[in-house]
Amino acid sequence: MSIEDSREELEDLKHQVEELRLQVEELRSAVEGAGLPKPSSRPRAAIVDPGGIYDPRIVRDEDLEQVVQETIKETGATSGKQMGIVIKTVRGKLRGKRYKEEELKNSVRAHLSGKAR
């Protein structure tokens, strides 16, 4: 690839970037004009929506704790050896919902070890 080819390719890339920037600006204007909340700067993977939009699929930590406690009572689990049964049952109850898997595991572990919060 020659230097001239590289320059042409660089110019093409600059043009594409400028087109994308203009499209982003148009979208921002459309969102603001429609009265929609501004997009968050947080990553999409975040469970809690910082924009305050209600999502019924999101399970709050307190609600997850309650489901874990109820499931432990229902299954009669008393030791860490039964952790898998409790987690599987909770997952079934929360199918289609969004929750923090690590929080679920920590909660079950804490309750079965007697160190619940």
Residue pairs with C-beta under 8 A, 6 or more apart in sequence:
1 9
31 38
31 39
32 38
37 51
37 52
37 53
38 51
39 51
40 46
40 49
40 50
40 51
42 50
47 58
47 98
47 99
47 100
48 58
49 55
49 58
55 98
57 96
57 97
57 98
58 97
58 98
58 99
59 67
59 94
59 97
59 98
59 99
61 100
61 103
64 90
64 94
64 99
64 100
64 103
64 104
64 107
65 107
65 117
67 90
67 93
67 94
68 86
68 90
68 104
68 107
68 108
68 111
69 111
69 116
71 77
71 86
71 89
71 90
71 93
72 86
72 108
72 111
72 112
74 89
75 82
75 85
75 86
75 89
77 83
77 85
77 86
77 112
78 112
79 112
80 109
80 112
80 113
82 112
83 105
83 108
83 109
83 112
86 108
86 112
87 104
87 105
87 108
90 104
90 108
91 104
107 116
110 116
110 117
